[in-house]
């Protein structure tokens, strides 16, 4: 199937958002006692590590489903998927701010900034997909 240029732009935005979301848990901003390290160097059990990574990477998996809809030329559905992930991400950021507000460190700000970038990229993908489907 040939994809048009708007489809590629939407896909690039969605892939960019998914890539940011996928890479956040791999950053060296997690650690214990002020020592920086990746999530793999934290004192999680294997079960805890798997649960954390599944929770962090679920957005990337849902965005991949949206990209599959985009490839099938179902722009409205793909835009809805991207919008749903963006809204869920926005609610997650608000929840994290409320929980961690008295304990902000620079690492927390980095994660929040990257999550906001992910949300903006997905929102732009959703707007373009929904706009293209109604045109």
VMD Tcl script that builds the backbone (N, CA, C; Angstrom):
set m [mol new atoms 405]
animate dup $m
set s [atomselect $m all]
$s set {name element resname resid chain x y z} {
  {N N UNK 1 A 0.838 -1.175 0.000}
  {CA C UNK 1 A 0.000 0.000 0.000}
  {C C UNK 1 A 0.880 1.234 0.000}
  {N N UNK 2 A 0.593 2.173 -0.867}
  {CA C UNK 2 A 1.313 3.434 -0.892}
  {C C UNK 2 A 0.750 4.334 0.189}
  {N N UNK 3 A 1.640 4.934 0.954}
  {CA C UNK 3 A 1.192 5.867 1.978}
  {C C UNK 3 A 1.466 7.275 1.496}
  {N N UNK 4 A 0.537 8.158 1.785}
  {CA C UNK 4 A 0.706 9.546 1.374}
  {C C UNK 4 A 1.569 10.278 2.391}
  {N N UNK 5 A 1.945 11.495 2.026}
  {CA C UNK 5 A 2.806 12.286 2.903}
  {C C UNK 5 A 2.141 12.606 4.248}
  {N N UNK 6 A 0.831 12.940 4.289}
  {CA C UNK 6 A 0.213 13.154 5.611}
  {C C UNK 6 A 0.240 11.907 6.490}
  {N N UNK 7 A 0.078 10.735 5.869}
  {CA C UNK 7 A 0.156 9.493 6.643}
  {C C UNK 7 A 1.542 9.334 7.255}
  {N N UNK 8 A 2.568 9.666 6.486}
  {CA C UNK 8 A 3.943 9.557 7.002}
  {C C UNK 8 A 4.183 10.536 8.132}
  {N N UNK 9 A 3.655 11.743 8.009}
  {CA C UNK 9 A 3.820 12.732 9.076}
  {C C UNK 9 A 3.151 12.254 10.353}
  {N N UNK 10 A 1.956 11.724 10.230}
  {CA C UNK 10 A 1.239 11.195 11.399}
  {C C UNK 10 A 2.018 10.039 12.009}
  {N N UNK 11 A 2.516 9.152 11.165}
  {CA C UNK 11 A 3.276 8.002 11.660}
  {C C UNK 11 A 4.559 8.452 12.345}
  {N N UNK 12 A 5.239 9.441 11.778}
  {CA C UNK 12 A 6.471 9.934 12.407}
  {C C UNK 12 A 6.198 10.531 13.779}
  {N N UNK 13 A 5.139 11.315 13.904}
  {CA C UNK 13 A 4.790 11.885 15.207}
  {C C UNK 13 A 4.481 10.786 16.214}
  {N N UNK 14 A 3.696 9.804 15.792}
  {CA C UNK 14 A 3.325 8.712 16.697}
  {C C UNK 14 A 4.543 7.877 17.078}
  {N N UNK 15 A 5.396 7.582 16.109}
  {CA C UNK 15 A 6.599 6.804 16.415}
  {C C UNK 15 A 7.523 7.592 17.328}
  {N N UNK 16 A 7.628 8.897 17.108}
  {CA C UNK 16 A 8.441 9.734 18.001}
  {C C UNK 16 A 7.925 9.700 19.426}
  {N N UNK 17 A 6.607 9.816 19.582}
  {CA C UNK 17 A 6.028 9.743 20.925}
  {C C UNK 17 A 6.240 8.388 21.570}
  {N N UNK 18 A 6.054 7.331 20.788}
  {CA C UNK 18 A 6.261 5.985 21.329}
  {C C UNK 18 A 7.724 5.754 21.690}
  {N N UNK 19 A 8.644 6.281 20.876}
  {CA C UNK 19 A 10.073 6.109 21.164}
  {C C UNK 19 A 10.468 6.818 22.455}
  {N N UNK 20 A 9.954 8.021 22.654}
  {CA C UNK 20 A 10.244 8.737 23.899}
  {C C UNK 20 A 9.717 7.948 25.086}
  {N N UNK 21 A 8.475 7.470 24.977}
  {CA C UNK 21 A 7.894 6.680 26.061}
  {C C UNK 21 A 8.629 5.381 26.315}
  {N N UNK 22 A 9.149 4.774 25.253}
  {CA C UNK 22 A 9.882 3.520 25.400}
  {C C UNK 22 A 11.235 3.749 26.079}
  {N N UNK 23 A 11.864 4.883 25.789}
  {CA C UNK 23 A 13.206 5.139 26.309}
  {C C UNK 23 A 13.237 5.693 27.733}
  {N N UNK 24 A 12.142 6.236 28.216}
  {CA C UNK 24 A 12.138 6.835 29.562}
  {C C UNK 24 A 12.615 5.854 30.631}
  {N N UNK 25 A 12.126 4.605 30.689}
  {CA C UNK 25 A 12.598 3.709 31.749}
  {C C UNK 25 A 14.065 3.308 31.604}
  {N N UNK 26 A 14.642 3.531 30.438}
  {CA C UNK 26 A 16.032 3.134 30.221}
  {C C UNK 26 A 17.029 4.230 30.584}
  {N N UNK 27 A 16.527 5.415 30.921}
  {CA C UNK 27 A 17.413 6.528 31.287}
  {C C UNK 27 A 18.081 6.281 32.637}
  {N N UNK 28 A 19.262 6.805 32.829}
  {CA C UNK 28 A 19.944 6.614 34.117}
  {C C UNK 28 A 19.501 7.636 35.165}
  {N N UNK 29 A 18.214 7.752 35.413}
  {CA C UNK 29 A 17.703 8.685 36.409}
  {C C UNK 29 A 17.084 7.971 37.605}
  {N N UNK 30 A 17.162 6.668 37.609}
  {CA C UNK 30 A 16.623 5.893 38.718}
  {C C UNK 30 A 17.785 5.443 39.589}
  {N N UNK 31 A 17.579 5.396 40.831}
  {CA C UNK 31 A 18.647 4.951 41.700}
  {C C UNK 31 A 18.239 5.080 43.150}
  {N N UNK 32 A 19.080 4.579 43.997}
  {CA C UNK 32 A 18.800 4.574 45.424}
  {C C UNK 32 A 19.900 5.359 46.129}
  {N N UNK 33 A 19.508 6.186 47.058}
  {CA C UNK 33 A 20.481 6.905 47.869}
  {C C UNK 33 A 21.291 7.937 47.108}
  {N N UNK 34 A 20.707 8.548 46.085}
  {CA C UNK 34 A 21.407 9.574 45.338}
  {C C UNK 34 A 22.347 9.053 44.273}
  {N N UNK 35 A 22.487 7.754 44.146}
  {CA C UNK 35 A 23.335 7.178 43.109}
  {C C UNK 35 A 22.493 6.969 41.857}
  {N N UNK 36 A 22.943 7.546 40.760}
  {CA C UNK 36 A 22.197 7.411 39.515}
  {C C UNK 36 A 22.446 6.050 38.895}
  {N N UNK 37 A 21.429 5.563 38.256}
  {CA C UNK 37 A 21.555 4.295 37.556}
  {C C UNK 37 A 20.286 4.018 36.783}
  {N N UNK 38 A 20.325 3.019 35.954}
  {CA C UNK 38 A 19.129 2.642 35.215}
  {C C UNK 38 A 18.209 1.841 36.131}
  {N N UNK 39 A 17.047 1.582 35.646}
  {CA C UNK 39 A 16.074 0.821 36.430}
  {C C UNK 39 A 16.589 -0.587 36.698}
  {N N UNK 40 A 17.488 -1.063 35.835}
  {CA C UNK 40 A 18.020 -2.407 36.005}
  {C C UNK 40 A 19.008 -2.481 37.171}
  {N N UNK 41 A 19.579 -1.332 37.554}
  {CA C UNK 41 A 20.508 -1.330 38.676}
  {C C UNK 41 A 19.809 -1.036 40.000}
  {N N UNK 42 A 18.520 -0.716 39.954}
  {CA C UNK 42 A 17.761 -0.495 41.190}
  {C C UNK 42 A 17.494 -1.846 41.853}
  {N N UNK 43 A 17.102 -1.796 43.091}
  {CA C UNK 43 A 16.934 -3.025 43.866}
  {C C UNK 43 A 15.539 -3.626 43.686}
  {N N UNK 44 A 15.144 -3.844 42.443}
  {CA C UNK 44 A 13.868 -4.477 42.162}
  {C C UNK 44 A 14.069 -5.971 41.991}
  {N N UNK 45 A 13.066 -6.722 42.420}
  {CA C UNK 45 A 13.072 -8.149 42.093}
  {C C UNK 45 A 12.716 -8.292 40.611}
  {N N UNK 46 A 12.912 -9.444 40.063}
  {CA C UNK 46 A 12.581 -9.651 38.648}
  {C C UNK 46 A 11.094 -9.402 38.410}
  {N N UNK 47 A 10.279 -9.838 39.328}
  {CA C UNK 47 A 8.837 -9.624 39.210}
  {C C UNK 47 A 8.499 -8.138 39.235}
  {N N UNK 48 A 9.120 -7.398 40.138}
  {CA C UNK 48 A 8.900 -5.960 40.219}
  {C C UNK 48 A 9.397 -5.231 38.981}
  {N N UNK 49 A 10.539 -5.672 38.459}
  {CA C UNK 49 A 11.097 -5.059 37.259}
  {C C UNK 49 A 10.186 -5.276 36.054}
  {N N UNK 50 A 9.683 -6.492 35.906}
  {CA C UNK 50 A 8.779 -6.790 34.791}
  {C C UNK 50 A 7.496 -5.975 34.906}
  {N N UNK 51 A 6.942 -5.875 36.105}
  {CA C UNK 51 A 5.722 -5.087 36.311}
  {C C UNK 51 A 5.973 -3.613 35.989}
  {N N UNK 52 A 7.115 -3.080 36.406}
  {CA C UNK 52 A 7.447 -1.681 36.126}
  {C C UNK 52 A 7.576 -1.445 34.627}
  {N N UNK 53 A 8.310 -2.315 33.939}
  {CA C UNK 53 A 8.523 -2.130 32.507}
  {C C UNK 53 A 7.227 -2.304 31.714}
  {N N UNK 54 A 6.378 -3.244 32.108}
  {CA C UNK 54 A 5.080 -3.390 31.438}
  {C C UNK 54 A 4.239 -2.132 31.616}
  {N N UNK 55 A 4.253 -1.592 32.819}
  {CA C UNK 55 A 3.508 -0.363 33.070}
  {C C UNK 55 A 4.034 0.821 32.279}
  {N N UNK 56 A 5.338 0.876 32.109}
  {CA C UNK 56 A 5.935 1.982 31.371}
  {C C UNK 56 A 5.787 1.824 29.858}
  {N N UNK 57 A 5.830 0.610 29.363}
  {CA C UNK 57 A 5.840 0.382 27.923}
  {C C UNK 57 A 4.470 0.098 27.333}
  {N N UNK 58 A 3.417 0.113 28.133}
  {CA C UNK 58 A 2.094 -0.182 27.597}
  {C C UNK 58 A 1.653 0.888 26.601}
  {N N UNK 59 A 2.029 2.150 26.837}
  {CA C UNK 59 A 1.663 3.208 25.896}
  {C C UNK 59 A 2.290 2.966 24.525}
  {N N UNK 60 A 3.547 2.541 24.503}
  {CA C UNK 60 A 4.212 2.268 23.229}
  {C C UNK 60 A 3.500 1.129 22.489}
  {N N UNK 61 A 3.021 0.140 23.218}
  {CA C UNK 61 A 2.303 -0.971 22.583}
  {C C UNK 61 A 0.975 -0.499 21.999}
  {N N UNK 62 A 0.272 0.361 22.706}
  {CA C UNK 62 A -1.007 0.866 22.208}
  {C C UNK 62 A -0.782 1.777 21.001}
  {N N UNK 63 A 0.282 2.578 21.038}
  {CA C UNK 63 A 0.611 3.421 19.877}
  {C C UNK 63 A 0.919 2.545 18.667}
  {N N UNK 64 A 1.573 1.416 18.869}
  {CA C UNK 64 A 1.845 0.496 17.759}
  {C C UNK 64 A 0.538 -0.001 17.142}
  {N N UNK 65 A -0.466 -0.250 17.964}
  {CA C UNK 65 A -1.783 -0.650 17.438}
  {C C UNK 65 A -2.377 0.500 16.625}
  {N N UNK 66 A -2.234 1.728 17.112}
  {CA C UNK 66 A -2.711 2.883 16.351}
  {C C UNK 66 A -2.012 3.020 15.010}
  {N N UNK 67 A -0.720 2.731 14.978}
  {CA C UNK 67 A 0.018 2.795 13.716}
  {C C UNK 67 A -0.468 1.711 12.750}
  {N N UNK 68 A -0.833 0.556 13.282}
  {CA C UNK 68 A -1.410 -0.493 12.421}
  {C C UNK 68 A -2.726 -0.018 11.803}
  {N N UNK 69 A -3.555 0.663 12.578}
  {CA C UNK 69 A -4.792 1.232 12.029}
  {C C UNK 69 A -4.477 2.289 10.982}
  {N N UNK 70 A -3.439 3.068 11.230}
  {CA C UNK 70 A -3.030 4.094 10.277}
  {C C UNK 70 A -2.599 3.462 8.958}
  {N N UNK 71 A -1.884 2.367 9.032}
  {CA C UNK 71 A -1.441 1.673 7.813}
  {C C UNK 71 A -2.617 1.100 7.030}
  {N N UNK 72 A -3.707 0.793 7.729}
  {CA C UNK 72 A -4.906 0.277 7.057}
  {C C UNK 72 A -5.804 1.411 6.574}
  {N N UNK 73 A -5.298 2.636 6.650}
  {CA C UNK 73 A -6.015 3.829 6.206}
  {C C UNK 73 A -7.270 4.108 7.036}
  {N N UNK 74 A -7.260 3.692 8.275}
  {CA C UNK 74 A -8.364 3.987 9.201}
  {C C UNK 74 A -7.920 5.142 10.093}
  {N N UNK 75 A -7.918 6.341 9.508}
  {CA C UNK 75 A -7.347 7.515 10.166}
  {C C UNK 75 A -8.105 7.913 11.428}
  {N N UNK 76 A -9.412 7.837 11.389}
  {CA C UNK 76 A -10.204 8.226 12.555}
  {C C UNK 76 A -9.925 7.334 13.754}
  {N N UNK 77 A -9.839 6.034 13.518}
  {CA C UNK 77 A -9.553 5.090 14.600}
  {C C UNK 77 A -8.138 5.302 15.123}
  {N N UNK 78 A -7.180 5.481 14.216}
  {CA C UNK 78 A -5.798 5.723 14.632}
  {C C UNK 78 A -5.708 7.010 15.445}
  {N N UNK 79 A -6.384 8.058 14.994}
  {CA C UNK 79 A -6.385 9.311 15.745}
  {C C UNK 79 A -7.006 9.149 17.118}
  {N N UNK 80 A -8.060 8.347 17.206}
  {CA C UNK 80 A -8.672 8.085 18.505}
  {C C UNK 80 A -7.748 7.328 19.440}
  {N N UNK 81 A -7.004 6.382 18.890}
  {CA C UNK 81 A -6.037 5.635 19.703}
  {C C UNK 81 A -4.951 6.574 20.220}
  {N N UNK 82 A -4.422 7.422 19.328}
  {CA C UNK 82 A -3.370 8.354 19.742}
  {C C UNK 82 A -3.900 9.350 20.781}
  {N N UNK 83 A -5.131 9.816 20.589}
  {CA C UNK 83 A -5.729 10.748 21.551}
  {C C UNK 83 A -5.944 10.077 22.904}
  {N N UNK 84 A -6.381 8.822 22.889}
  {CA C UNK 84 A -6.600 8.102 24.149}
  {C C UNK 84 A -5.287 7.914 24.914}
  {N N UNK 85 A -4.219 7.564 24.196}
  {CA C UNK 85 A -2.921 7.395 24.860}
  {C C UNK 85 A -2.434 8.732 25.397}
  {N N UNK 86 A -2.604 9.801 24.614}
  {CA C UNK 86 A -2.194 11.124 25.078}
  {C C UNK 86 A -2.958 11.566 26.312}
  {N N UNK 87 A -4.268 11.305 26.345}
  {CA C UNK 87 A -5.080 11.666 27.510}
  {C C UNK 87 A -4.688 10.844 28.733}
  {N N UNK 88 A -4.475 9.559 28.533}
  {CA C UNK 88 A -4.027 8.702 29.631}
  {C C UNK 88 A -2.683 9.169 30.165}
  {N N UNK 89 A -1.808 9.545 29.270}
  {CA C UNK 89 A -0.495 10.042 29.670}
  {C C UNK 89 A -0.614 11.351 30.448}
  {N N UNK 90 A -1.483 12.240 30.006}
  {CA C UNK 90 A -1.676 13.499 30.725}
  {C C UNK 90 A -2.193 13.247 32.141}
  {N N UNK 91 A -3.134 12.327 32.286}
  {CA C UNK 91 A -3.650 12.001 33.619}
  {C C UNK 91 A -2.569 11.351 34.485}
  {N N UNK 92 A -1.718 10.545 33.883}
  {CA C UNK 92 A -0.625 9.919 34.618}
  {C C UNK 92 A 0.368 10.961 35.118}
  {N N UNK 93 A 0.683 11.946 34.284}
  {CA C UNK 93 A 1.611 12.999 34.697}
  {C C UNK 93 A 1.023 13.793 35.859}
  {N N UNK 94 A -0.258 14.124 35.784}
  {CA C UNK 94 A -0.900 14.848 36.884}
  {C C UNK 94 A -0.847 14.022 38.165}
  {N N UNK 95 A -1.129 12.731 38.066}
  {CA C UNK 95 A -1.080 11.853 39.238}
  {C C UNK 95 A 0.330 11.796 39.815}
  {N N UNK 96 A 1.335 11.710 38.956}
  {CA C UNK 96 A 2.708 11.648 39.432}
  {C C UNK 96 A 3.138 12.953 40.082}
  {N N UNK 97 A 2.687 14.071 39.545}
  {CA C UNK 97 A 3.008 15.364 40.151}
  {C C UNK 97 A 2.403 15.455 41.546}
  {N N UNK 98 A 1.166 15.020 41.694}
  {CA C UNK 98 A 0.522 15.079 43.004}
  {C C UNK 98 A 1.198 14.165 44.017}
  {N N UNK 99 A 1.665 13.017 43.574}
  {CA C UNK 99 A 2.287 12.062 44.483}
  {C C UNK 99 A 3.704 12.491 44.866}
  {N N UNK 100 A 4.451 13.021 43.924}
  {CA C UNK 100 A 5.868 13.305 44.172}
  {C C UNK 100 A 6.162 14.773 44.437}
  {N N UNK 101 A 5.155 15.616 44.532}
  {CA C UNK 101 A 5.405 17.056 44.620}
  {C C UNK 101 A 6.310 17.479 45.776}
  {N N UNK 102 A 6.227 16.924 46.962}
  {CA C UNK 102 A 7.155 17.411 47.987}
  {C C UNK 102 A 8.583 16.896 47.814}
  {N N UNK 103 A 8.780 15.935 46.922}
  {CA C UNK 103 A 10.086 15.286 46.803}
  {C C UNK 103 A 10.708 15.474 45.421}
  {N N UNK 104 A 10.431 16.592 44.763}
  {CA C UNK 104 A 10.978 16.808 43.423}
  {C C UNK 104 A 12.492 16.824 43.442}
  {N N UNK 105 A 13.066 16.115 42.511}
  {CA C UNK 105 A 14.493 16.159 42.237}
  {C C UNK 105 A 14.625 16.436 40.746}
  {N N UNK 106 A 15.807 16.700 40.284}
  {CA C UNK 106 A 15.980 16.993 38.863}
  {C C UNK 106 A 15.608 15.788 38.008}
  {N N UNK 107 A 15.811 14.585 38.523}
  {CA C UNK 107 A 15.457 13.390 37.760}
  {C C UNK 107 A 13.951 13.332 37.499}
  {N N UNK 108 A 13.183 13.725 38.504}
  {CA C UNK 108 A 11.730 13.747 38.355}
  {C C UNK 108 A 11.328 14.735 37.277}
  {N N UNK 109 A 11.973 15.885 37.253}
  {CA C UNK 109 A 11.666 16.891 36.236}
  {C C UNK 109 A 12.013 16.401 34.840}
  {N N UNK 110 A 13.112 15.665 34.695}
  {CA C UNK 110 A 13.486 15.120 33.388}
  {C C UNK 110 A 12.421 14.147 32.895}
  {N N UNK 111 A 11.986 13.260 33.764}
  {CA C UNK 111 A 10.954 12.283 33.377}
  {C C UNK 111 A 9.656 12.992 33.023}
  {N N UNK 112 A 9.249 13.995 33.815}
  {CA C UNK 112 A 8.026 14.741 33.514}
  {C C UNK 112 A 8.138 15.448 32.165}
  {N N UNK 113 A 9.275 16.062 31.896}
  {CA C UNK 113 A 9.459 16.769 30.629}
  {C C UNK 113 A 9.367 15.803 29.452}
  {N N UNK 114 A 9.991 14.644 29.573}
  {CA C UNK 114 A 9.931 13.662 28.484}
  {C C UNK 114 A 8.518 13.112 28.309}
  {N N UNK 115 A 7.810 12.898 29.400}
  {CA C UNK 115 A 6.429 12.434 29.284}
  {C C UNK 115 A 5.548 13.497 28.640}
  {N N UNK 116 A 5.822 14.770 28.922}
  {CA C UNK 116 A 5.060 15.828 28.268}
  {C C UNK 116 A 5.368 15.891 26.776}
  {N N UNK 117 A 6.635 15.691 26.405}
  {CA C UNK 117 A 6.995 15.651 24.984}
  {C C UNK 117 A 6.279 14.498 24.298}
  {N N UNK 118 A 6.258 13.340 24.949}
  {CA C UNK 118 A 5.538 12.190 24.401}
  {C C UNK 118 A 4.070 12.525 24.194}
  {N N UNK 119 A 3.453 13.148 25.187}
  {CA C UNK 119 A 2.042 13.512 25.088}
  {C C UNK 119 A 1.762 14.511 23.978}
  {N N UNK 120 A 2.642 15.497 23.813}
  {CA C UNK 120 A 2.456 16.498 22.756}
  {C C UNK 120 A 2.587 15.849 21.382}
  {N N UNK 121 A 3.573 14.978 21.200}
  {CA C UNK 121 A 3.730 14.302 19.914}
  {C C UNK 121 A 2.508 13.445 19.582}
  {N N UNK 122 A 1.987 12.743 20.577}
  {CA C UNK 122 A 0.795 11.913 20.340}
  {C C UNK 122 A -0.438 12.766 20.088}
  {N N UNK 123 A -0.537 13.901 20.778}
  {CA C UNK 123 A -1.672 14.796 20.535}
  {C C UNK 123 A -1.611 15.369 19.118}
  {N N UNK 124 A -0.417 15.740 18.668}
  {CA C UNK 124 A -0.281 16.232 17.294}
  {C C UNK 124 A -0.635 15.142 16.277}
  {N N UNK 125 A -0.201 13.906 16.544}
  {CA C UNK 125 A -0.559 12.800 15.653}
  {C C UNK 125 A -2.064 12.589 15.635}
  {N N UNK 126 A -2.696 12.690 16.796}
  {CA C UNK 126 A -4.152 12.506 16.870}
  {C C UNK 126 A -4.879 13.613 16.117}
  {N N UNK 127 A -4.447 14.847 16.294}
  {CA C UNK 127 A -5.101 15.969 15.621}
  {C C UNK 127 A -4.988 15.826 14.113}
  {N N UNK 128 A -3.797 15.484 13.643}
  {CA C UNK 128 A -3.606 15.334 12.194}
  {C C UNK 128 A -4.404 14.148 11.645}
  {N N UNK 129 A -4.434 13.046 12.389}
  {CA C UNK 129 A -5.169 11.867 11.884}
  {C C UNK 129 A -6.670 12.128 11.858}
  {N N UNK 130 A -7.185 12.717 12.907}
  {CA C UNK 130 A -8.624 12.990 12.949}
  {C C UNK 130 A -8.999 14.047 11.921}
  {N N UNK 131 A -8.138 15.065 11.775}
  {CA C UNK 131 A -8.384 16.094 10.760}
  {C C UNK 131 A -8.337 15.533 9.344}
  {N N UNK 132 A -7.402 14.634 9.077}
  {CA C UNK 132 A -7.283 14.035 7.741}
  {C C UNK 132 A -8.441 13.090 7.450}
  {N N UNK 133 A -8.987 12.454 8.492}
  {CA C UNK 133 A -10.090 11.523 8.252}
  {C C UNK 133 A -11.378 12.252 7.949}
  {N N UNK 134 A -11.535 13.471 8.464}
  {CA C UNK 134 A -12.768 14.226 8.217}
  {C C UNK 134 A -12.684 15.067 6.941}
  {N N UNK 135 A -11.498 15.143 6.349}
  {CA C UNK 135 A -11.350 15.957 5.129}
  {C C UNK 135 A -11.803 15.219 3.903}
}
mol reanalyze $m
mol bondsrecalc $m
mol representation Tube
mol addrep $m
